[in-house]
């Protein structure tokens, strides 16, 4: 792909408003997590979703071994949390309130949460799509954290 096409693609995708989540997994007793905007509902029967992770992702390696992961849907006001988990490093959970709900890390205050078993992985370009069969879910009504034009924001219902 040419640099011009790659740049145009990135600019066009930046114009798409996406929800923000932190995908988590346990490596023994150590939690791992990363911020994603590439995740989606896949099926209601069985309840399934998918997340897209870079092939070189440390989290992908943990999920591949553990066979389970969590998806923490972030709410408006949690952009600092999203930024923290978007960076590289081993101390992402330092000072963060979380629990080991259903064997995967659950971030306190995240209005949406899913615990999933890996059902399938699909290599696609430089990423891996991880299909997760949901075995636990919790949700609370809250304005979502969104990512649009390379900044965090939220959704407002038109008058």
C-alpha positions as CSV (number, residue, x, y, z in Angstrom):
1,X,0.0,0.0,0.0
2,X,1.4,3.4,-0.9
3,X,2.0,6.0,1.8
4,X,-0.6,8.2,0.1
5,X,-3.3,5.5,0.3
6,X,-2.4,4.5,3.8
7,X,-2.6,8.2,5.0
8,X,-5.9,8.7,3.2
9,X,-7.3,5.5,4.7
10,X,-6.3,6.5,8.2
11,X,-7.8,10.0,7.7
12,X,-11.1,8.5,6.4
13,X,-11.2,6.0,9.4
14,X,-10.6,8.9,11.8
15,X,-13.9,10.3,10.6
16,X,-15.7,7.2,11.8
17,X,-17.0,7.5,15.4
18,X,-16.1,4.4,17.4
19,X,-16.8,3.2,20.9
20,X,-13.8,2.7,23.2
21,X,-13.0,-0.4,25.3
22,X,-10.2,-1.9,27.3
23,X,-9.6,-5.6,26.5
24,X,-8.2,-7.5,29.4
25,X,-6.8,-10.9,30.3
26,X,-4.9,-12.6,33.1
27,X,-1.4,-14.0,32.8
28,X,-1.4,-16.2,35.9
29,X,-2.0,-13.6,38.6
30,X,-0.9,-10.6,36.6
31,X,-3.5,-8.6,34.7
32,X,-2.9,-7.3,31.2
33,X,-5.0,-4.8,29.1
34,X,-5.0,-2.6,26.0
35,X,-7.4,0.0,24.6
36,X,-9.2,-0.9,21.4
37,X,-11.8,0.8,19.2
38,X,-12.0,-2.2,16.9
39,X,-14.6,-4.5,18.5
40,X,-18.1,-5.4,17.6
41,X,-21.1,-7.5,18.4
42,X,-21.0,-10.7,16.3
43,X,-24.0,-12.9,17.2
44,X,-26.8,-13.3,19.7
45,X,-26.9,-17.0,19.4
46,X,-24.6,-17.8,21.0
47,X,-23.7,-14.4,22.4
48,X,-20.5,-13.5,20.7
49,X,-18.3,-10.5,20.0
50,X,-15.0,-9.8,18.2
51,X,-12.0,-7.7,18.9
52,X,-9.1,-6.9,16.7
53,X,-5.6,-7.0,18.1
54,X,-2.2,-6.3,16.5
55,X,-0.3,-9.5,15.7
56,X,2.6,-8.3,17.9
57,X,0.3,-7.4,20.9
58,X,1.5,-8.7,24.3
59,X,-2.2,-9.0,25.2
60,X,-2.9,-11.2,22.2
61,X,-0.1,-13.6,23.4
62,X,-1.8,-13.7,26.9
63,X,-5.2,-14.3,25.5
64,X,-3.9,-17.1,23.2
65,X,-2.5,-18.9,26.3
66,X,-5.4,-18.2,28.7
67,X,-8.2,-18.8,26.3
68,X,-10.3,-16.0,28.0
69,X,-10.6,-12.2,27.9
70,X,-12.7,-9.4,29.2
71,X,-14.1,-6.4,27.3
72,X,-14.6,-3.3,29.4
73,X,-16.7,-0.7,27.6
74,X,-15.6,2.7,28.8
75,X,-18.0,5.6,29.6
76,X,-17.7,9.3,29.1
77,X,-15.2,10.7,31.6
78,X,-12.9,7.7,31.3
79,X,-10.6,9.1,28.6
80,X,-7.6,9.1,31.0
81,X,-8.1,5.3,31.5
82,X,-8.3,4.8,27.7
83,X,-5.1,6.7,27.3
84,X,-3.3,4.8,30.0
85,X,-4.2,1.4,28.5
86,X,-3.3,2.6,24.9
87,X,0.4,3.0,25.9
88,X,3.0,0.3,26.0
89,X,4.2,-0.8,29.4
90,X,3.8,-3.4,32.2
91,X,2.3,-1.1,34.9
92,X,-1.0,-0.2,33.3
93,X,-3.0,-1.6,36.2
94,X,-0.9,0.3,38.9
95,X,-3.3,2.4,40.9
96,X,-6.3,1.2,38.9
97,X,-9.3,-0.2,40.7
98,X,-10.3,-3.5,39.3
99,X,-11.5,-7.0,40.2
100,X,-10.9,-10.5,38.9
101,X,-14.6,-11.1,38.0
102,X,-15.2,-14.4,36.2
103,X,-11.5,-15.0,35.8
104,X,-10.8,-11.8,33.7
105,X,-9.9,-8.3,34.8
106,X,-12.9,-6.0,35.2
107,X,-12.2,-2.3,35.5
108,X,-14.3,-0.7,38.2
109,X,-16.6,2.0,36.9
110,X,-16.8,0.7,33.3
111,X,-20.4,0.8,32.3
112,X,-20.2,-2.3,30.1
113,X,-18.4,-5.5,30.7
114,X,-18.2,-8.9,29.0
115,X,-16.3,-12.0,30.0
116,X,-15.5,-14.2,27.0
117,X,-13.9,-17.6,26.0
118,X,-11.9,-17.6,22.8
119,X,-14.0,-19.3,20.2
120,X,-11.9,-18.6,17.1
121,X,-9.0,-16.5,15.9
122,X,-8.7,-15.2,12.3
123,X,-5.5,-13.7,11.0
124,X,-6.4,-10.6,8.9
125,X,-3.6,-8.4,7.5
126,X,-1.4,-7.3,10.4
127,X,-4.1,-8.0,13.0
128,X,-5.8,-11.0,14.5
129,X,-9.6,-11.0,15.0
130,X,-10.4,-12.8,18.2
131,X,-14.0,-14.1,18.4
132,X,-15.2,-14.5,21.9
133,X,-18.2,-16.4,23.2
134,X,-19.7,-14.3,26.0
135,X,-20.2,-16.2,29.3
136,X,-20.9,-13.2,31.6
137,X,-22.1,-9.7,31.0
138,X,-23.0,-6.6,33.0
139,X,-24.1,-3.2,31.9
140,X,-25.2,0.1,33.4
141,X,-26.7,3.1,31.6
142,X,-24.1,5.7,30.9
143,X,-22.9,8.0,28.2
144,X,-20.3,6.2,26.1
145,X,-16.7,7.1,25.5
146,X,-16.1,7.5,21.8
147,X,-13.2,8.2,19.5
148,X,-13.6,10.5,16.6
149,X,-11.2,12.7,14.6
150,X,-8.4,11.3,16.8
151,X,-9.9,12.7,20.1
152,X,-12.1,11.2,22.8
153,X,-15.6,12.4,23.2
154,X,-19.1,11.1,23.7
155,X,-22.4,10.7,22.0
156,X,-25.1,13.3,22.3
157,X,-28.7,12.6,21.3
158,X,-29.9,15.3,18.9
159,X,-32.7,17.6,20.1
